[in-house]
């Protein structure tokens, strides 16, 4: 009985490790629905050379979370893509990471598009984030 309870408790803990947090920036249908102020603050901190990090959460069609983490150390941005909770992602799911030089932006039809440049690995070049205006 005790062993079963302990296993269940460990399973619950592990499944919650990468769940959506209150501090996350959550996107739904290309719109920021929570914490848009955190993204704006991150952009300002990049401009001022101040260390910061954010995690952007998007959902798959089935509702599984996809995590995009940007960690700025004052000089470069470490980008981590985590699709380990994508139940329909196949065998290639997990963490991928790379270091990038800059987060650039350009005007788009819907608002402003952000993307990473000068990345040490291909994964950073797949990051794209659009803020609707």
N, C-alpha and C positions, 0 to 999 in steps of 0.2 A: 504494500500500500504506500509506504513512505517513498520507495524507489520510484513508483509510478508518478507520484505527486512531484518529486524532484525533477524527473524527466520533463514533465509537462511545464513546470516553472522555467526550466532552462530553455525549452522550445519557445515559450512566450517571450522571454527576454531576448533571444537571438532574433526572433522575427521583428521585434520592435527596434532593433539597433539602427536600422536605416529608414525608419518610418518618417513621415513628414513631420517636421518640427514647426513650432509657432514662429520661429525666426526665418523660415524658408520663404523665398519668393515663389509663389505658386502661379503657374500659367494654365489657363484653360481656354481652348479655342483661340489661341494667339493673343490672349489678353491677360495682363497681370491682374489677378483677383485678390492677392494679399501681398502686403509689404512692398508696394511700388516705391515707397520712400527709402527703403534699404538699397534698392538698385540705384536710385538717384544719388544717395550718399556714397555708394561704392564708386560711381563715376567721378564724383567730386574728389574723393580720396585718391583716385588714380591721378587726377590732374595735379594734386598737391603733393604727390609722392608719399602719402601716408598709408601705412600697412592696413589691409582690410581683407575680408573674405565674405563671399556670399554663396548660397546654394540655391539654385533655381530648380524647381520641380515641375516636370511636365508629366502627363499621363498618356499611356498607350491607349489604343482604342478599347482595350479590355479593362482599362482602369488601373493598370500597374504603374507605379512611380518610376520615372527616369530622372536621375540626379545629375546636375551639371554644377560642379563646384569651381569657383574662381578664387584663388588664394594669391593675393598680391603682397609681396614682401618689401615693397618700396622701390623695386627695380624691375622685376619680372613677374609674370602671372603664371602660376601653375594651374593648369586646367585638368580636372578629373571628370570623366564620364563614367557613370555607374548605372548599368542596366541589369544588375544582378537580381532584381526583384521582378523582372519581366518574365512571367511564367510561360509566355509564348515566344520568347526570344531565341529559343534553340540552345545549342551547346556553346555558342560563342559569347554568351553573356558574361559580365563581370566588370572589373575596373580597368580603365585605360587612362593613362595620364601623360602629360607632356608640359613643357615649359614654353611660354610664348613671350614675345617682347612687348606687344601692345594690344590694346583693345581699341579698335577703330570703329567709326560710325559713319553712316551715310544716309541721306534722305531716301525714303522709299515711297511707294504709292500710298501706303497706309500710315506711315509715320517715320520712324527712324530704325534702321537696321544696324545691329552691333555684331562684330566678328573679330576673331583673333588673327594676328599676323606675326610672322617671324617665329614660327613654332618649331620646336625640336623634334616633334613627331607628327605624323599625319592626323592623329586624333584631334589636335587643337584646331586644325583647319576645317573640321566639321561643325564647330560651334557657331551657331547663328542664333541671334535673339532679336526679335523685333518688338519695339514699343509702339503701340498704336496711338495716334494723336487725334 
